[in-house]
Amino acid sequence: MSRSGAITFKGNPMTLAGEAVAVGQAAPAFTAHYFKDGFQTLGTECLKGKPSLISVIPSIDTGVCQTQTKKFNEAVAALGDAVNAVTISLDLPFAQGRWCGAEGVENLQVVSDYQDRSFGNNWGMLIEELKLLARGAFVIDADGVVQYAEVVAEATDEPNYDAALDALKGLL
């Protein structure tokens, strides 16, 4: 299933693959990858046990995505190990790691959905026309239930940081 016109990119209607994730549903399964002493995986099961923030960006090489990643990185620093914090895009793990190292991003686990796009498809966040992830933010509780879901209507706009962080902090 696709959702035509679900978002826009620079004002142009885009189609999102899959179904939208709703508050109250179990977090859909996904497997993403990162590079740290070899390829590692992170999936839905890795996030259970404590509240989690999932920040979704189209590409770490764009200004808005960099701002989003930095803002969430700074905000979750004070929460320490009490939460899981993840940023996901379709950028290759090597590019993500290089950017995070250069920018000092250490409080988020930055992962890639490049191999099978299971996050994009299962979470309804893959922009079919661009083969990039839409911008958004999700908060899931320690049991893996979605407590906050935002798909940003215009992909070049920033998410509602305060709402996502309030939802995350409300689970502590």
DSSP file (Angstrom, degrees, kcal/mol; ACC not computed):
  #  RESIDUE AA STRUCTURE BP1 BP2  ACC     N-H-->O    O-->H-N    N-H-->O    O-->H-N    TCO  KAPPA ALPHA  PHI   PSI    X-CA   Y-CA   Z-CA
    1    1 A M              0   0    0      0, 0.0    17,-2.4     0, 0.0     2,-0.3   0.000 360.0 360.0 360.0 141.9    0.0    0.0    0.0
    2    2 A S  E     -A   17   0A   0     15,-0.2     2,-0.6     2,-0.0    15,-0.2  -0.903 360.0-140.1-124.6 155.4    1.2    3.5   -0.8
    3    3 A R  E >   -A   16   0A   0     13,-2.8    13,-1.9    -2,-0.3     3,-1.4  -0.856  22.5-153.5-118.3  94.9    0.0    6.9    0.4
    4    4 A S  E 3  S+     0   0A   0     -2,-0.6    11,-0.2     1,-0.3    10,-0.0  -0.423  78.7   9.1 -69.0 136.9    0.0    9.3   -2.5
    5    5 A G  E 3  S+     0   0A   0      9,-0.4    -1,-0.3    -2,-0.1    10,-0.2   0.676  83.5 138.4  69.7  17.3    0.4   13.0   -1.6
    6    6 A A  E <  S+     0   0A   0     -3,-1.4     2,-0.3     8,-0.9     9,-0.1   0.838  74.6   0.6 -64.8 -33.5    1.2   12.0    2.0
    7    7 A I  E    S-A   14   0A   0      7,-1.0     7,-3.0    -4,-0.2     2,-0.3  -0.868  71.4-126.9-140.9 174.3    4.0   14.6    2.2
    8    8 A T  E     -Ab  13 154A   0    145,-2.7   147,-3.2    -2,-0.3     2,-0.5  -0.929   4.7-153.9-124.0 156.0    5.6   17.2    0.1
    9    9 A F  E >  S-A   12   0A   0      3,-2.3     3,-1.6    -2,-0.3   145,-0.1  -0.959  88.5 -19.8-127.5 110.7    9.2   17.8   -0.9
   10   10 A K  T 3  S-     0   0    0     -2,-0.5    -1,-0.1     1,-0.3   144,-0.0   0.881 131.2 -51.3  54.2  39.9    9.9   21.4   -1.8
   11   11 A G  T 3  S+     0   0    0      1,-0.2    -1,-0.3     0, 0.0   143,-0.0   0.288 112.8 120.4  86.0  -9.9    6.1   21.8   -2.3
   12   12 A N  E <   -A    9   0A   0     -3,-1.6    -3,-2.3     1,-0.1    -1,-0.2  -0.763  69.2-113.2 -91.5 129.0    5.9   18.8   -4.7
   13   13 A P  E     -A    8   0A   0      0, 0.0     2,-0.3     0, 0.0    -5,-0.3  -0.332  37.1-166.8 -61.2 137.6    3.5   15.9   -3.5
   14   14 A M  E     -A    7   0A   0     -7,-3.0    -7,-1.0   -11,-0.1    -8,-0.9  -0.868  16.4-126.0-125.4 158.3    5.3   12.7   -2.7
   15   15 A T  E     -     0   0A   0     -2,-0.3   113,-2.7   -11,-0.2     2,-0.5  -0.895  16.2-150.9-107.1 131.1    4.2    9.1   -2.1
   16   16 A L  E     -AC   3 127A   0    -13,-1.9   -13,-2.8    -2,-0.5   111,-0.2  -0.878  16.3-131.1-101.3 132.0    5.1    7.2    1.0
   17   17 A A  E     +AC   2 126A   0    109,-2.7   109,-0.5    -2,-0.5   -15,-0.2  -0.488  68.1   7.3 -74.6 148.1    5.4    3.4    0.8
   18   18 A G  S    S-     0   0    0    -17,-2.4     2,-0.3    -2,-0.2   104,-0.1  -0.155  98.6 -48.3  80.4-171.8    3.6    1.3    3.4
   19   19 A E        -     0   0    0    102,-0.4     2,-0.1   103,-0.1   106,-0.1  -0.754  57.4-102.0-104.2 148.6    1.1    2.3    6.1
   20   20 A A        -     0   0    0     -2,-0.3     2,-0.4     1,-0.1   104,-0.2  -0.379  34.7-120.1 -66.2 143.3    1.5    5.1    8.6
   21   21 A V        -     0   0    0    102,-0.7     2,-0.3    -2,-0.1    -1,-0.1  -0.717  31.9-155.0 -84.5 134.0    2.5    4.2   12.1
   22   22 A A    >   -     0   0    0     -2,-0.4     3,-1.8     4,-0.1   124,-0.2  -0.830  23.2 -98.1-114.5 149.7   -0.1    5.1   14.7
   23   23 A V  T 3  S+     0   0    0     -2,-0.3   124,-0.2     1,-0.2     3,-0.1  -0.393 109.4  31.7 -59.2 136.0    0.2    5.9   18.4
   24   24 A G  T 3  S+     0   0    0    122,-3.2    -1,-0.2     1,-0.4     2,-0.2   0.198  94.2 109.3  98.8 -14.6   -0.8    2.8   20.4
   25   25 A Q  S <  S-     0   0    0     -3,-1.8   121,-2.9   121,-0.1    -1,-0.4  -0.561  79.4 -94.1 -91.3 159.2    0.4    0.2   18.0
   26   26 A A  B     -E  145   0B   0    119,-0.2   119,-0.2    -2,-0.2    -4,-0.1  -0.463  50.7 -98.4 -66.1 140.5    3.4   -2.1   18.4
   27   27 A A        -     0   0    0    117,-3.3    -1,-0.1    -2,-0.1    96,-0.1  -0.439  45.3-114.6 -60.7 125.9    6.6   -0.6   16.8
   28   28 A P        -     0   0    0      0, 0.0    -1,-0.1     0, 0.0    95,-0.1  -0.261  34.6 -99.2 -62.2 150.8    7.0   -2.3   13.4
   29   29 A A        +     0   0    0     93,-0.1     2,-0.3    14,-0.1    93,-0.1  -0.369  50.9 159.6 -68.2 147.2   10.0   -4.6   13.0
   30   30 A F        -     0   0    0     -2,-0.1    14,-1.3    92,-0.1     2,-0.4  -0.966  28.9-148.4-159.2 159.5   13.1   -3.2   11.2
   31   31 A T  E     +F   43   0C   0     -2,-0.3    87,-0.4    12,-0.2    85,-0.3  -0.985  22.0 175.4-132.5 123.4   16.8   -4.0   10.9
   32   32 A A  E     -F   42   0C   0     10,-3.2    10,-2.5    -2,-0.4     2,-0.3  -0.776  16.6-135.1-122.8 169.1   19.2   -1.1   10.3
   33   33 A H  E     +FG  41 112C   0     79,-2.6    79,-3.3    -2,-0.3     2,-0.3  -0.905  19.1 173.9-131.0 151.7   23.0   -1.1   10.1
   34   34 A Y  E     -F   40   0C   0      6,-2.0     6,-3.2    -2,-0.3     2,-0.6  -0.950  29.8-118.7-146.4 165.3   26.0    0.9   11.4
   35   35 A F  E     +F   39   0C   0     58,-0.3     2,-0.3    -2,-0.3     4,-0.2  -0.932  46.0 139.6-115.6 115.5   29.7    0.5   11.2
   36   36 A K  S    S-     0   0    0      2,-2.7    -2,-0.1    -2,-0.6     0, 0.0  -0.805  90.2 -21.2-151.9 106.8   31.7    0.2   14.5
   37   37 A D  S    S-     0   0    0     -2,-0.3     2,-0.2     3,-0.0    -2,-0.0   0.909 140.3 -24.1  55.0  43.2   34.5   -2.3   14.4
   38   38 A G  S    S-     0   0    0      2,-0.1    -2,-2.7     0, 0.0     2,-0.2  -0.418 110.0 -37.7 108.8 172.4   32.7   -4.0   11.5
   39   39 A F  E     -F   35   0C   0     -4,-0.2     2,-0.3    -2,-0.2    -4,-0.2  -0.507  61.1-175.6 -72.3 133.6   29.1   -3.9   10.4
   40   40 A Q  E     -F   34   0C   0     -6,-3.2    -6,-2.0    -2,-0.2     2,-0.3  -0.864  13.1-138.3-123.4 158.1   26.6   -4.0   13.3
   41   41 A T  E     -F   33   0C   0     -2,-0.3     2,-0.4    -8,-0.2    -8,-0.2  -0.889  11.6-170.4-119.1 153.3   22.8   -4.3   13.3
   42   42 A L  E     +F   32   0C   0    -10,-2.5   -10,-3.2    -2,-0.3     2,-0.3  -0.993  16.9 167.3-138.1 131.3   20.2   -2.6   15.3
   43   43 A G  E >>  -F   31   0C   0     -2,-0.4     3,-1.2   -12,-0.2     4,-0.6  -0.789  52.3 -82.2-136.5-179.3   16.5   -3.6   15.2
   44   44 A T  G >4 S+     0   0    0    -14,-1.3     3,-1.5     1,-0.3     4,-0.4   0.865 123.5  58.0 -52.8 -41.6   13.3   -3.1   17.0
   45   45 A E  G >4 S+     0   0    0      1,-0.3     3,-1.0   -15,-0.2    -1,-0.3   0.811  97.4  62.2 -62.6 -30.2   14.2   -5.7   19.6
   46   46 A C  G <4 S+     0   0    0     -3,-1.2    -1,-0.3     1,-0.2    -2,-0.2   0.700  99.5  56.8 -67.5 -18.6   17.3   -3.8   20.6
   47   47 A L  G X< S+     0   0    0     -3,-1.5     3,-0.9    -4,-0.6    -1,-0.2   0.576  82.5 103.7 -92.0 -10.3   15.1   -0.8   21.6
   48   48 A K  T <   +     0   0    0     -3,-1.0    95,-0.2    -4,-0.4    94,-0.1  -0.378  62.8  49.6 -72.8 152.3   13.0   -2.7   24.2
   49   49 A G  T 3  S+     0   0    0     93,-2.8    -1,-0.2    92,-0.1    93,-0.2   0.087 111.7  34.6 108.9 -22.4   13.7   -2.2   27.9
   50   50 A K  S <  S-     0   0    0     -3,-0.9    33,-0.1    91,-0.2    94,-0.1  -0.981  97.3 -78.7-154.8 158.5   13.7    1.6   27.9
   51   51 A P        -     0   0    0      0, 0.0    33,-2.6     0, 0.0     2,-0.4  -0.228  49.7-155.0 -58.5 148.5   12.0    4.5   26.2
   52   52 A S  E     -hI  84 140C   0     88,-2.8    88,-2.3    31,-0.2     2,-0.5  -0.983  16.0-155.4-134.4 140.1   13.3    5.2   22.7
   53   53 A L  E     -hI  85 139C   0     31,-2.4    33,-2.7    -2,-0.4     2,-0.5  -0.948  11.0-166.7-106.3 129.7   13.5    8.2   20.4
   54   54 A I  E     -hI  86 138C   0     84,-3.1    84,-2.3    -2,-0.5     2,-0.5  -0.961   2.7-166.7-118.3 112.6   13.7    7.5   16.7
   55   55 A S  E     -hI  87 137C   0     31,-3.4    33,-2.6    -2,-0.5     2,-0.5  -0.864   8.1-157.6 -97.4 127.1   14.7   10.5   14.6
   56   56 A V  E     +hI  88 136C   0     80,-2.7    80,-2.0    -2,-0.5    33,-0.2  -0.921  15.1 174.2-113.9 128.3   14.1   10.0   10.9
   57   57 A I        -     0   0    0     31,-2.4    76,-0.3    -2,-0.5    33,-0.3  -0.948  34.9-135.7-131.7 150.4   16.0   12.1    8.3
   58   58 A P  S    S-     0   0    0      0, 0.0    32,-0.7     0, 0.0    75,-0.4   0.946  87.8 -12.3 -68.3 -48.4   16.3   12.0    4.5
   59   59 A S    >   -     0   0    0     30,-0.1     3,-1.4    73,-0.1     6,-0.3  -0.933  48.1-140.1-159.4 132.4   20.1   12.5    4.4
   60   60 A I  T 3  S+     0   0    0     -2,-0.3    -1,-0.1     1,-0.3     9,-0.0   0.634  99.4  72.4 -64.7 -13.8   22.8   13.5    6.8
   61   61 A D  T 3  S+     0   0    0      4,-0.1     2,-0.3     5,-0.0    -1,-0.3   0.228  83.6  83.8 -89.0  14.9   24.3   15.6    4.1
   62   62 A T  S <> S-     0   0    0     -3,-1.4     4,-2.3     1,-0.1     5,-0.2  -0.890  81.9-122.5-118.8 152.6   21.6   18.3    4.2
   63   63 A G  H  > S+     0   0    0     -2,-0.3     4,-2.5     1,-0.2     5,-0.2   0.886 109.2  48.0 -59.2 -45.9   21.3   21.3    6.5
   64   64 A V  H  > S+     0   0    0      1,-0.2     4,-2.6     2,-0.2    -1,-0.2   0.900 113.1  49.0 -66.1 -39.4   17.9   20.5    8.0
   65   65 A C  H  > S+     0   0    0     -6,-0.3     4,-2.4     2,-0.2    -1,-0.2   0.885 111.3  49.9 -66.4 -38.3   18.9   16.9    8.7
   66   66 A Q  H  X S+     0   0    0     -4,-2.3     4,-2.5     2,-0.2    -2,-0.2   0.917 111.5  48.6 -65.1 -43.0   22.1   18.0   10.3
   67   67 A T  H  X S+     0   0    0     -4,-2.5     4,-2.8     2,-0.2     5,-0.2   0.934 112.0  49.2 -61.2 -46.8   20.2   20.5   12.5
   68   68 A Q  H  X S+     0   0    0     -4,-2.6     4,-2.3     1,-0.2     5,-0.2   0.921 112.7  46.9 -59.6 -45.6   17.7   17.8   13.5
   69   69 A T  H  X S+     0   0    0     -4,-2.4     4,-2.2     1,-0.2    -1,-0.2   0.910 114.1  47.0 -65.4 -42.9   20.4   15.3   14.4
   70   70 A K  H  X S+     0   0    0     -4,-2.5     4,-2.5     2,-0.2     5,-0.2   0.914 111.9  50.4 -65.5 -42.9   22.4   17.9   16.4
   71   71 A K  H  X S+     0   0    0     -4,-2.8     4,-2.3     1,-0.2    -2,-0.2   0.931 114.2  43.1 -63.9 -45.4   19.3   19.2   18.3
   72   72 A F  H  X S+     0   0    0     -4,-2.3     4,-2.4    -5,-0.2    -1,-0.2   0.892 112.1  55.1 -67.3 -37.5   18.2   15.7   19.3
   73   73 A N  H  X S+     0   0    0     -4,-2.2     4,-0.8    -5,-0.2    -2,-0.2   0.928 112.0  43.3 -58.6 -46.4   21.8   14.7   20.1
   74   74 A E  H  X S+     0   0    0     -4,-2.5     4,-0.6     1,-0.2     3,-0.5   0.904 113.7  51.4 -65.9 -42.0   22.1   17.7   22.5
   75   75 A A  H >< S+     0   0    0     -4,-2.3     3,-0.5     1,-0.2     4,-0.2   0.870 110.6  46.0 -67.3 -37.7   18.6   17.2   24.0
   76   76 A V  H >X S+     0   0    0     -4,-2.4     3,-1.1     1,-0.2     4,-0.9   0.611  90.5  84.8 -83.5  -9.8   19.1   13.5   24.9
   77   77 A A  H >< S+     0   0    0     -4,-0.8     3,-0.8    -3,-0.5    -1,-0.2   0.896  88.7  52.2 -56.5 -40.8   22.6   14.1   26.4
   78   78 A A  T << S+     0   0    0     -4,-0.6    -1,-0.3    -3,-0.5    -2,-0.2   0.690 104.2  57.7 -69.8 -18.2   21.0   15.0   29.7
   79   79 A L  T X4 S+     0   0    0     -3,-1.1     3,-1.9    -4,-0.2    -1,-0.2   0.642  83.1 176.7 -88.7 -15.4   18.9   11.7   29.7
   80   80 A G  G X<  -     0   0    0     -4,-0.9     3,-1.0    -3,-0.8    -1,-0.2  -0.134  63.5 -11.6  53.2-136.3   22.0    9.5   29.5
   81   81 A D  G 3  S+     0   0    0      1,-0.2    -1,-0.3    -4,-0.1    -4,-0.0   0.384 113.6  90.6 -80.4   4.3   21.5    5.8   29.5
   82   82 A A  G <  S+     0   0    0     -3,-1.9     2,-0.3   -32,-0.1    -1,-0.2   0.683  94.1  32.7 -72.9 -16.3   17.8    6.1   30.6
   83   83 A V  S <  S-     0   0    0     -3,-1.0     2,-0.4    -4,-0.2   -31,-0.2  -0.916  73.6-125.3-135.8 160.2   16.8    6.2   26.9
   84   84 A N  E     -h   52   0C   0    -33,-2.6   -31,-2.4    -2,-0.3     2,-0.4  -0.890  28.2-168.9 -96.7 137.9   17.7    4.8   23.5
   85   85 A A  E     +h   53   0C   0     -2,-0.4    24,-3.0   -33,-0.2     2,-0.4  -0.986   8.9 175.1-133.7 124.4   18.2    7.5   20.9
   86   86 A V  E     -hj  54 109C   0    -33,-2.7   -31,-3.4    -2,-0.4     2,-0.4  -0.973  19.4-163.2-131.9 138.5   18.5    6.6   17.2
   87   87 A T  E     -hj  55 110C   0     22,-2.0    24,-3.0    -2,-0.4     2,-0.4  -0.987  19.1-169.1-115.4 134.9   18.7    8.6   14.0
   88   88 A I  E     +hj  56 111C   0    -33,-2.6   -31,-2.4    -2,-0.4     2,-0.3  -0.976  17.6 144.4-129.5 139.0   18.0    6.7   10.9
   89   89 A S  E     - j   0 112C   0     22,-1.6    24,-2.6    -2,-0.4    25,-0.3  -0.866  56.3-104.7-150.1-177.5   18.5    7.5    7.2
   90   90 A L  S    S+     0   0    0    -32,-0.7    22,-0.1   -33,-0.3   -31,-0.1   0.335  77.8 121.3 -98.4   5.6   19.4    5.8    4.0
   91   91 A D  S    S-     0   0    0     20,-0.2    23,-0.3     1,-0.1    -2,-0.2  -0.334  76.5 -95.9 -61.8 150.5   22.9    7.2    4.0
   92   92 A L     >  -     0   0    0      1,-0.1     4,-2.2    21,-0.1     3,-0.5  -0.407  30.6-117.2 -67.1 146.4   25.7    4.6    4.0
   93   93 A P  H  > S+     0   0    0      0, 0.0     4,-2.6     0, 0.0   -58,-0.3   0.818 113.8  57.5 -54.8 -33.0   27.0    3.8    7.5
   94   94 A F  H  > S+     0   0    0      2,-0.2     4,-2.3     1,-0.2     5,-0.2   0.921 108.1  45.3 -66.2 -43.1   30.5    5.1    6.5
   95   95 A A  H  > S+     0   0    0     -3,-0.5     4,-2.4     2,-0.2     5,-0.2   0.904 113.5  50.6 -65.7 -41.9   29.2    8.5    5.6
   96   96 A Q  H  X S+     0   0    0     -4,-2.2     4,-2.7     1,-0.2     5,-0.2   0.941 112.1  46.8 -60.6 -47.5   27.1    8.6    8.8
   97   97 A G  H  X S+     0   0    0     -4,-2.6     4,-2.3     1,-0.2    -2,-0.2   0.891 111.6  50.6 -62.9 -41.3   30.1    7.7   11.0
   98   98 A R  H  X S+     0   0    0     -4,-2.3     4,-2.1     2,-0.2    -1,-0.2   0.933 113.3  45.4 -62.3 -46.6   32.3   10.2    9.3
   99   99 A W  H  X S+     0   0    0     -4,-2.4     4,-2.1     2,-0.2    -2,-0.2   0.930 112.9  49.7 -64.7 -45.7   29.8   13.0    9.8
  100  100 A C  H  X>S+     0   0    0     -4,-2.7     5,-2.0     1,-0.2     4,-1.0   0.898 111.4  49.8 -61.0 -40.7   29.1   12.1   13.4
  101  101 A G  H  <5S+     0   0    0     -4,-2.3     3,-0.4    -5,-0.2    -1,-0.2   0.909 112.4  46.6 -63.7 -42.5   32.8   12.0   14.2
  102  102 A A  H  <5S+     0   0    0     -4,-2.1    -1,-0.2     1,-0.2    -2,-0.2   0.814 119.3  40.5 -68.7 -30.9   33.4   15.4   12.6
  103  103 A E  H  <5S-     0   0    0     -4,-2.1    -1,-0.2    -5,-0.2    -2,-0.2   0.442 108.0-118.8-100.6  -1.6   30.4   16.9   14.4
  104  104 A G  T  <5 +     0   0    0     -4,-1.0     2,-0.9    -3,-0.4    -3,-0.2   0.796  50.4 164.8  70.8  28.3   30.8   15.2   17.8
  105  105 A V      < +     0   0    0     -5,-2.0    -1,-0.2    -6,-0.2     5,-0.1  -0.709  12.4 141.6 -81.5 109.7   27.5   13.5   17.7
  106  106 A E        +     0   0    0     -2,-0.9    -1,-0.2    -3,-0.1    -2,-0.0   0.468  52.9  68.1-127.9  -8.5   27.8   10.8   20.5
  107  107 A N  S    S+     0   0    0      2,-0.0     2,-0.4   -21,-0.0   -22,-0.1   0.488  94.3  61.3 -98.1  -3.4   24.4   10.6   22.2
  108  108 A L  S    S-     0   0    0    -24,-0.1     2,-0.8   -22,-0.0   -22,-0.2  -0.924  76.7-131.9-118.8 145.4   22.5    9.1   19.3
  109  109 A Q  E     - j   0  86C   0    -24,-3.0   -22,-2.0    -2,-0.4     2,-0.6  -0.893  27.0-153.6 -92.1 114.5   23.1    5.8   17.5
  110  110 A V  E     + j   0  87C   0     -2,-0.8     2,-0.3   -24,-0.2   -22,-0.2  -0.813  21.0 176.8 -95.3 123.0   23.0    6.7   13.9
  111  111 A V  E     - j   0  88C   0    -24,-3.0   -22,-1.6    -2,-0.6     2,-0.4  -0.838  22.7-129.1-129.0 160.8   22.0    3.8   11.7
  112  112 A S  E     -Gj  33  89C   0    -79,-3.3   -79,-2.6    -2,-0.3     3,-0.3  -0.902   9.8-166.5-116.4 138.4   21.3    3.1    8.0
  113  113 A D     >  +     0   0    0    -24,-2.6     4,-1.4    -2,-0.4   -23,-0.2   0.040  57.9 117.1-100.7  21.4   18.3    1.5    6.4
  114  114 A Y  T  4  +     0   0    0    -23,-0.3    -1,-0.2   -25,-0.3   -24,-0.1   0.777  61.3  60.2 -67.4 -29.6   20.2    1.2    3.1
  115  115 A Q  T  4 S-     0   0    0     -3,-0.3    -1,-0.2     1,-0.1    -2,-0.1   0.972 130.6 -11.1 -71.1 -54.8   20.2   -2.6    2.8
  116  116 A D  T  4 S-     0   0    0    -85,-0.3    -2,-0.2    -3,-0.0    -1,-0.1   0.405  78.7-128.0-128.2   2.5   16.6   -3.6    2.6
  117  117 A R     X  +     0   0    0     -4,-1.4     4,-2.6   -86,-0.1     5,-0.3   0.820  54.1 151.0  55.1  33.5   14.7   -0.4    3.6
  118  118 A S  H  > S+     0   0    0    -87,-0.4     4,-2.3     2,-0.2     5,-0.3   0.861  70.2  48.7 -66.3 -34.6   12.8   -2.4    6.2
  119  119 A F  H  > S+     0   0    0    -88,-0.3     4,-2.6     2,-0.2     6,-0.4   0.975 112.4  47.7 -66.3 -52.9   12.3    0.7    8.4
  120  120 A G  H  4>S+     0   0    0      1,-0.2     5,-2.3     2,-0.2     6,-1.5   0.892 119.9  37.9 -54.9 -44.8   11.1    2.9    5.5
  121  121 A N  H ><5S+     0   0    0     -4,-2.6     3,-0.6     3,-0.2  -102,-0.4   0.921 120.2  43.7 -75.1 -44.8    8.7    0.3    4.3
  122  122 A N  H 3<5S+     0   0    0     -4,-2.3    -2,-0.2    -5,-0.3    -3,-0.2   0.770 119.4  42.3 -75.4 -25.4    7.4   -1.0    7.6
  123  123 A W  T 3<5S-     0   0    0     -4,-2.6  -102,-0.7    -5,-0.3    -1,-0.2   0.367 110.1-117.4-100.9   3.2    7.1    2.4    9.2
  124  124 A G  T < 5S+     0   0    0     -3,-0.6    -3,-0.2    -4,-0.3    -4,-0.1   0.848  81.8 116.5  67.4  35.0    5.5    4.1    6.2
  125  125 A M      < +     0   0    0     -5,-2.3     9,-3.2    -6,-0.4     2,-0.6   0.355  32.1 110.6-118.8   3.3    8.5    6.5    5.8
  126  126 A L  E     -CD  17 133A   0     -6,-1.5  -109,-2.7  -109,-0.5     2,-0.8  -0.731  60.6-141.8 -87.0 120.4   10.0    5.6    2.4
  127  127 A I  E  >> -CD  16 132A   0      5,-3.4     4,-2.4    -2,-0.6     5,-0.7  -0.715  11.9-156.8 -79.1 110.8    9.5    8.3   -0.2
  128  128 A E  T  45S+     0   0    0   -113,-2.7    -1,-0.2    -2,-0.8  -112,-0.1   0.886  86.5  49.0 -60.1 -42.7    8.9    6.3   -3.3
  129  129 A E  T  45S+     0   0    0   -114,-0.4    -1,-0.2     1,-0.2  -113,-0.1   0.845 124.0  28.9 -68.5 -33.9    9.8    9.0   -5.8
  130  130 A L  T  45S-     0   0    0     -3,-0.3    -2,-0.2     2,-0.2    -1,-0.2   0.600  92.8-133.4-103.1 -14.9   13.1    9.9   -4.2
  131  131 A K  T  <5S+     0   0    0     -4,-2.4     2,-0.3     1,-0.3    -3,-0.2   0.887  70.1 115.9  56.0  40.0   14.1    6.6   -2.5
  132  132 A L  E   <S-D  127   0A   0     -5,-0.7    -5,-3.4    -7,-0.0     2,-0.3  -0.854  72.7 -99.8-126.0 163.6   14.8    8.5    0.7
  133  133 A L  E     -D  126   0A   0    -75,-0.4    -7,-0.2   -76,-0.3   -43,-0.1  -0.629  36.4-119.3 -82.3 146.3   13.2    8.4    4.1
  134  134 A A        -     0   0    0     -9,-3.2     2,-0.4    -2,-0.3    -1,-0.1  -0.337  36.3 -97.6 -72.6 164.8   10.7   11.1    5.0
  135  135 A R        +     0   0    0     17,-0.3    17,-2.4   -78,-0.1     2,-0.3  -0.695  65.3 118.9 -88.1 138.8   11.4   13.3    7.9
  136  136 A G  E     -IK  56 151C   0    -80,-2.0   -80,-2.7    -2,-0.4     2,-0.3  -0.983  46.4-125.0-174.3-176.3    9.8   12.4   11.3
  137  137 A A  E     -IK  55 150C   0     13,-2.0    13,-2.3    -2,-0.3     2,-0.3  -0.983  18.2-173.5-150.7 140.1   10.2   11.5   14.9
  138  138 A F  E     -IK  54 149C   0    -84,-2.3   -84,-3.1    -2,-0.3     2,-0.4  -0.972   8.6-159.8-133.5 147.6    8.8    8.6   16.9
  139  139 A V  E     -IK  53 148C   0      9,-2.1     8,-3.5    -2,-0.3     9,-1.6  -0.998  11.7-174.0-126.7 128.4    8.9    7.7   20.6
  140  140 A I  E     -IK  52 146C   0    -88,-2.3   -88,-2.8    -2,-0.4     6,-0.2  -0.930  20.2-124.6-120.6 148.5    8.3    4.1   21.7
  141  141 A D    >   -     0   0    0      4,-2.6     3,-2.1    -2,-0.4   -91,-0.2  -0.211  39.1 -89.0 -83.5 178.7    8.0    3.0   25.3
  142  142 A A  T 3  S+     0   0    0      1,-0.3   -93,-2.8   -93,-0.2   -92,-0.2   0.707 127.5  54.5 -62.9 -21.1   10.0    0.3   27.0
  143  143 A D  T 3  S-     0   0    0    -95,-0.2    -1,-0.3     2,-0.1   -95,-0.1   0.432 121.9-103.8 -92.6   0.1    7.6   -2.4   25.9
  144  144 A G  S <  S+     0   0    0     -3,-2.1  -117,-3.3     1,-0.3     2,-0.5   0.749  73.5 139.8  86.7  25.0    7.9   -1.4   22.2
  145  145 A V  B     -E   26   0B   0   -119,-0.2    -4,-2.6    -4,-0.0     2,-0.3  -0.878  57.4-114.7-104.3 133.8    4.6    0.5   21.8
  146  146 A V  E     +K  140   0C   0   -121,-2.9  -122,-3.2    -2,-0.5    -6,-0.3  -0.495  37.7 169.6 -68.4 124.6    4.5    3.7   19.8
  147  147 A Q  E     +     0   0C   0     -8,-3.5     2,-0.3     1,-0.4    -7,-0.2   0.546  68.1  23.4-111.1 -15.5    3.7    6.7   22.1
  148  148 A Y  E     +K  139   0C   0     -9,-1.6    -9,-2.1  -126,-0.1     2,-0.4  -0.974  62.2 179.9-151.9 137.2    4.4    9.5   19.7
  149  149 A A  E     +K  138   0C   0     -2,-0.3     2,-0.4   -11,-0.2   -11,-0.2  -0.963   3.7 171.8-144.2 123.5    4.5    9.6   15.9
  150  150 A E  E     -K  137   0C   0    -13,-2.3   -13,-2.0    -2,-0.4     2,-0.6  -0.984  11.6-175.3-133.8 124.7    5.2   12.6   13.6
  151  151 A V  E     -K  136   0C   0     -2,-0.4   -15,-0.2   -15,-0.2     2,-0.2  -0.980  34.8-126.6-110.7 115.4    5.7   12.5    9.9
  152  152 A V        -     0   0    0    -17,-2.4   -17,-0.3    -2,-0.6  -144,-0.2  -0.455  11.2-143.1 -68.7 126.8    6.7   16.1    8.9
  153  153 A A  S    S+     0   0    0     -2,-0.2  -145,-2.7     1,-0.2     2,-0.6   0.853  91.6  41.4 -62.4 -39.2    4.3   17.2    6.2
  154  154 A E  B >  S-b    8   0A   0   -147,-0.2     3,-2.7     4,-0.1  -145,-0.2  -0.956  80.6-146.3-112.6 115.9    7.0   19.2    4.2
  155  155 A A  T 3  S+     0   0    0   -147,-3.2  -146,-0.1    -2,-0.6    -1,-0.1   0.670  96.3  57.3 -59.7 -19.3   10.2   17.1    4.1
  156  156 A T  T 3  S+     0   0    0   -148,-0.2    -1,-0.3     2,-0.1     2,-0.2   0.455  92.1  88.9 -92.3   1.2   12.4   20.3    4.2
  157  157 A D  S <  S-     0   0    0     -3,-2.7    -5,-0.1     1,-0.1   -22,-0.0  -0.611  82.0-110.5 -92.4 157.2   10.8   21.5    7.5
  158  158 A E        -     0   0    0     -2,-0.2    -4,-0.1     1,-0.1    -1,-0.1  -0.500  33.4-111.0 -82.1 155.1   12.1   20.5   11.0
  159  159 A P        -     0   0    0      0, 0.0     2,-1.4     0, 0.0     3,-0.2  -0.207  39.8 -88.4 -75.3 174.9   10.1   18.2   13.3
  160  160 A N     >  -     0   0    0      1,-0.2     4,-2.0   -23,-0.1     5,-0.2  -0.711  47.5-178.3 -85.5  90.5    8.4   19.3   16.5
  161  161 A Y  H  > S+     0   0    0     -2,-1.4     4,-2.9     1,-0.2     5,-0.3   0.914  76.5  52.1 -58.2 -46.9   11.4   18.8   18.8
  162  162 A D  H  > S+     0   0    0      1,-0.2     4,-2.7     2,-0.2     5,-0.2   0.907 109.2  48.7 -60.7 -44.0    9.5   19.8   21.9
  163  163 A A  H  > S+     0   0    0      2,-0.2     4,-2.1     1,-0.2    -1,-0.2   0.925 114.2  45.7 -63.8 -44.1    6.6   17.5   21.4
  164  164 A A  H  X S+     0   0    0     -4,-2.0     4,-2.2     1,-0.2    -2,-0.2   0.929 115.9  45.6 -64.5 -44.9    8.9   14.5   20.7
  165  165 A L  H  X S+     0   0    0     -4,-2.9     4,-2.9     2,-0.2     5,-0.2   0.865 110.9  53.0 -69.4 -35.3   11.1   15.2   23.7
  166  166 A D  H  X S+     0   0    0     -4,-2.7     4,-2.0    -5,-0.3    -1,-0.2   0.910 109.9  49.2 -63.0 -41.7    8.1   15.8   26.0
  167  167 A A  H  < S+     0   0    0     -4,-2.1     4,-0.4    -5,-0.2    -2,-0.2   0.913 113.4  47.0 -63.6 -41.8    6.7   12.4   24.9
  168  168 A L  H >< S+     0   0    0     -4,-2.2     3,-1.5     1,-0.2     4,-0.2   0.946 113.5  46.5 -64.6 -48.9   10.1   10.8   25.6
  169  169 A K  H >< S+     0   0    0     -4,-2.9     3,-1.5     1,-0.3    -1,-0.2   0.803 102.8  65.6 -65.5 -29.1   10.6   12.4   29.0
  170  170 A G  T 3< S+     0   0    0     -4,-2.0    -1,-0.3     1,-0.3    -2,-0.2   0.652  97.2  56.8 -66.0 -15.1    7.0   11.5   29.9
  171  171 A L  T <         0   0    0     -3,-1.5    -1,-0.3    -4,-0.4    -2,-0.2   0.477 360.0 360.0 -94.2  -4.5    8.0    7.9   29.8
  172  172 A L    <         0   0    0     -3,-1.5    -1,-0.2    -4,-0.2    -2,-0.1   0.461 360.0 360.0 -85.4 360.0   10.8    8.3   32.4
